[in-house]
Amino acid sequence: MRMEASAREEIELVCASGSSLFVPYDILSESEVLRCFVDEKAFVEGINQRIELPITESALHRAVQYLRYKKEYHDKRGNIEDFPIKEEESLSLLEVAAFLRL
């Protein structure tokens, strides 16, 4: 049975070091992987509204920034500003993007 989180709920995302961020469901749901974790009550993440991720704290912050960017530009047309990525973070963000299917 599929049960979706409320758009006002905040979901806790926890990085490998244990630091966490609380992210609104509507932002988090821009990632199909994260949305599935929360929506499917068969997963402990869906019950606890807490997702532990094997990524660094800086990668978690950047992934959340990207999810906010994606939400902001989701339905926009025309000239859309590129999401800025520094060269030194590109490899780690590529791994995170692949993991979260961003």
Secondary structure, 3 states (H helix, E strand, C coil): CECCCCCCCEEEEECCCCCEEEEEHHHHCCCHHHHHHHHECCCHHHHHCEEECCCCHHHHHHHHHHHHHHHHCCCCCCCCCCCCCCHHHHHHHHHHHHHHCC
